[in-house]
Amino acid sequence: MAPFPCDVVSIPLPLSEWPGRIGLRPGQNVVLAVDITRLAWRHRRSDASKVPGMLLDAFRIGLGEEATILVPAFDHELQDGERYDPQRTDPITGTLAIKACLHEGFKRTVHPLHSFAITGHAQDRFMALDDPSSFSMGSPFALMHELAFTVVGIDLDFDHAFSYFHHVEELEQVPYRKWRPYTIAYRREGAYVPTTFKLYAKRWGYANRLRDLRPLLESAGALRSMEIDGSNVVLVDIAKAHPVIVADIRDNGARSIVHFTWRNWLRDALRTILPRGPSRPAIQLAHADAGPH
């Protein structure tokens, strides 16, 4: 049985029309977070392998030269002591991110845990950021707020599409997180250089869950959702969402953002005891170093 049997009923409109159908305007700054699976299936007649590049170009052309487009290219599974090469370590955030990092119109920001593939008007401003923290006032997330970005999530769980809230957690210094340093062997000018980064990481037992934040964002006019050709699309206005998140942290104990369970606590405790293998980014880079056999 086909993964999406309903798709045989209708032929989707071209991907080039998506920015307009979503309601985006030329010059609008966008964070594009996508699970490409359904789109690739729907547009398989155009060659599924070309769909990620087609989608990237649809947004680049549709939004124009004055816009800036970010694609999350995270490798947040990296562990202390592992290696990272911004040119050869693939992101773990999916096929669109991998394609964007290889696209001649995009560049990759520098942080190893939370980088972005970026194109457009503000590309140089984002590339100049080099703060050791993923979510600080010197990070891409702060610049997203300043430049009034819109998050566009397509066929992706809201918790994964909307990572901006971590920036607000760090600014508010939420008590359920603490600083964790990472020393990463970062490849610069042909050599791996030990470099210290830091993450405002969750304490044992806590897990983020945004299902209660979503209606708050909708009520504030910060979030809207729709369905296009069988794909679920969510748009979040970062400038409008920011004060909603701040209010939930200050006035509601962040209950719409995070929850604690003893089961999670036990899971986190065991992770510190049990031996851990290398992360996915480290394994991928090792294979890249080994080359073809």
C-alpha positions in Angstrom: 0.0 0.0 0.0 1.3 3.5 -0.8 2.3 5.6 2.2 -0.2 8.3 1.3 -3.0 6.6 -0.7 -5.1 9.7 -0.9 -2.3 11.4 -3.0 -3.4 9.5 -6.1 -6.6 11.4 -6.2 -5.2 14.9 -7.0 -2.1 16.4 -8.6 -0.4 18.9 -6.4 0.2 22.5 -7.5 3.9 23.4 -8.2 6.1 24.0 -5.3 7.0 27.4 -6.8 3.5 28.5 -5.7 3.9 27.6 -2.0 5.2 30.9 -0.5 2.2 32.7 -2.0 -0.3 30.0 -1.0 1.1 30.1 2.6 0.5 33.8 2.6 4.1 35.0 2.7 5.1 38.3 1.1 8.2 39.3 -0.8 11.0 40.4 1.5 9.6 38.4 4.5 12.3 36.7 6.6 11.6 33.0 7.2 12.9 30.0 9.2 12.0 27.0 7.0 11.7 23.8 9.1 10.4 20.8 7.0 10.0 17.1 7.0 10.4 16.6 3.3 8.9 13.0 3.2 5.3 13.9 2.3 6.3 16.6 -0.2 8.7 14.3 -1.9 6.0 11.7 -2.3 3.4 14.1 -3.6 5.8 15.6 -6.1 7.5 12.3 -7.1 6.5 12.9 -10.8 9.1 15.7 -10.7 11.7 13.3 -9.3 11.5 13.0 -5.5 15.3 13.5 -5.1 14.9 17.0 -6.6 12.1 18.1 -4.3 14.3 19.6 -1.5 16.2 21.8 -3.9 13.0 22.8 -5.7 11.5 23.8 -2.3 14.5 25.9 -1.4 14.5 27.6 -4.7 10.7 28.2 -4.5 11.2 30.2 -1.3 14.4 32.0 -2.5 12.7 33.2 -5.7 9.3 33.7 -4.2 10.5 35.8 -1.3 13.1 37.7 -3.3 16.5 39.2 -2.6 15.4 41.3 0.3 14.3 38.3 2.3 16.5 36.1 4.5 15.8 32.3 4.7 17.2 30.1 7.5 17.1 26.3 7.5 17.8 24.6 10.9 21.0 22.5 10.4 21.4 21.2 13.9 23.9 18.7 15.3 22.7 18.9 18.9 23.5 15.3 19.6 27.3 16.1 19.5 29.0 15.0 22.7 31.8 16.6 24.7 35.1 15.8 23.0 33.8 14.8 19.6 34.8 16.4 16.3 32.9 18.7 14.0 33.6 20.0 10.5 31.1 22.6 9.3 31.8 21.7 5.7 31.5 17.9 6.1 29.4 17.1 9.1 25.8 16.6 7.9 23.0 18.1 10.0 20.6 15.7 11.7 17.6 17.9 11.0 16.7 16.1 7.7 17.1 16.1 4.0 16.2 19.7 3.4 19.0 20.9 5.8 21.5 18.6 4.1 20.5 20.0 0.7 20.6 23.6 2.0 24.2 23.1 3.3 25.3 21.9 -0.1 23.3 24.6 -2.0 25.6 27.3 -3.6 23.2 30.0 -2.4 23.4 29.1 1.2 26.2 29.3 3.9 26.3 27.6 7.3 26.5 29.5 10.5 29.3 28.5 12.9 27.9 27.0 16.1 28.3 23.2 16.0 25.2 22.3 18.0 22.7 24.7 16.5 23.8 26.0 13.1 21.6 27.2 10.2 22.0 27.2 6.5 21.3 30.7 5.4 20.6 32.7 2.3 19.5 36.2 1.5 19.8 39.8 2.6 21.1 39.3 6.1 23.4 36.4 5.4 26.5 38.3 6.4 25.0 39.4 9.7 24.2 35.8 10.6 27.6 34.5 9.5 29.4 37.0 11.7 27.8 35.6 14.9 30.2 33.5 16.9 28.9 33.2 20.5 29.8 30.1 22.4 26.1 29.7 23.5 23.5 28.3 21.1 20.7 30.6 22.3 22.2 33.8 23.7 21.8 37.4 22.7 24.7 36.8 20.4 23.1 33.9 18.6 21.0 33.6 15.4 17.9 33.3 17.6 18.3 36.9 18.9 18.7 38.2 15.3 15.6 36.3 14.3 13.7 38.3 16.9 15.3 41.6 15.8 14.5 41.0 12.1 11.0 39.8 12.7 11.3 36.3 11.3 8.4 33.9 10.7 8.8 30.2 11.4 7.3 28.1 8.7 6.9 24.5 9.8 5.8 21.9 7.2 4.8 18.3 8.1 6.9 18.7 11.3 5.8 18.3 14.9 5.4 21.8 16.5 7.8 20.9 19.3 10.6 20.3 16.7 9.6 23.1 14.3 9.6 25.9 16.9 13.1 25.8 18.6 13.0 29.6 19.2 11.5 29.2 22.7 14.9 27.9 23.9 16.3 31.4 23.3 13.6 32.8 25.6 14.4 30.2 28.2 18.0 31.2 28.2 17.2 34.9 28.4 14.9 34.3 31.3 17.4 32.0 33.0 14.8 29.4 33.8 15.6 27.3 36.9 15.0 23.9 35.2 18.2 24.4 33.0 21.8 24.8 33.8 25.0 25.6 31.9 26.8 22.7 30.3 30.2 23.3 28.6 31.2 21.3 25.5 34.7 21.1 24.1 34.4 20.2 20.5 37.3 19.6 18.1 36.3 22.2 15.5 37.8 22.1 12.1 39.2 25.5 11.1 41.6 26.1 8.2 42.3 22.4 7.8 43.0 21.5 11.4 40.8 20.4 14.3 41.1 22.9 17.1 39.6 22.2 20.6 37.0 24.9 21.1 34.7 25.5 24.1 30.9 26.0 23.5 28.1 26.0 26.1 24.5 25.0 26.2 21.8 26.0 28.7 20.7 22.4 29.1 17.8 20.8 30.9 18.2 19.4 34.4 17.4 15.8 35.1 13.7 14.9 34.8 12.5 17.8 32.7 11.3 17.6 29.1 9.9 20.3 26.8 6.3 19.9 25.6 4.6 22.7 23.7 1.0 21.4 23.3 -0.2 24.0 25.9 1.8 26.8 24.4 0.2 26.5 20.9 -3.3 27.7 21.9 -1.7 30.7 23.7 0.2 31.6 20.6 -3.0 31.3 18.5 -4.9 33.5 20.9 -2.2 36.2 20.7 -2.3 36.1 16.8 1.3 34.7 16.8 0.4 31.3 15.2 -1.7 30.2 12.4 -2.0 26.8 10.7 -3.4 25.4 7.4 -3.3 22.4 5.1 -1.9 22.6 1.6 -2.0 19.6 -0.7 -2.2 17.2 2.2 0.7 18.8 4.1 0.3 20.5 7.5 1.7 24.0 7.7 2.2 26.1 10.8 3.5 29.7 10.8 4.7 31.5 13.9 5.4 35.2 14.1 8.5 35.3 16.4 8.0 39.0 17.4 4.4 38.2 18.6 5.4 34.9 20.1 8.3 36.2 22.3 6.2 38.0 24.9 3.8 35.1 25.2 6.6 32.8 26.1 8.1 35.3 28.5 4.7 35.6 30.2 4.3 31.9 30.6 7.8 31.6 32.1 7.3 34.5 34.6 3.6 34.1 35.5 2.9 30.4 34.9 6.1 28.7 35.9 6.7 27.7 32.3 4.0 25.1 32.6 3.1 25.5 28.9 6.7 24.8 27.9 8.2 22.1 30.2 7.1 19.3 32.5 8.8 17.1 35.1 8.4 13.4 35.7 10.4 10.9 37.8 10.4 8.6 34.8 12.3 11.2 32.9 14.6 11.8 35.9 15.5 8.1 36.0 16.1 8.1 32.2 18.4 11.0 32.5 20.3 9.5 35.5 20.8 6.3 33.6 22.3 8.1 30.7 25.1 9.4 32.9 25.9 5.9 34.2 25.5 3.7 31.1 28.2 3.9 28.4 27.3 5.9 25.4 28.5 5.4 21.9 29.4 8.2 19.5 26.8 10.5 18.3 25.2 10.4 14.8 27.2 13.5 13.6 30.5 11.9 14.9 29.8 8.6 13.1 28.9 10.4 9.9 32.0 12.5 10.0 34.2 9.4 10.7 32.7 7.8 7.6 33.4 10.9 5.6 37.0 10.9 6.7 37.4 7.2 5.8 36.2 7.9 2.3 35.1 5.3 -0.3 36.4 1.8 0.2 
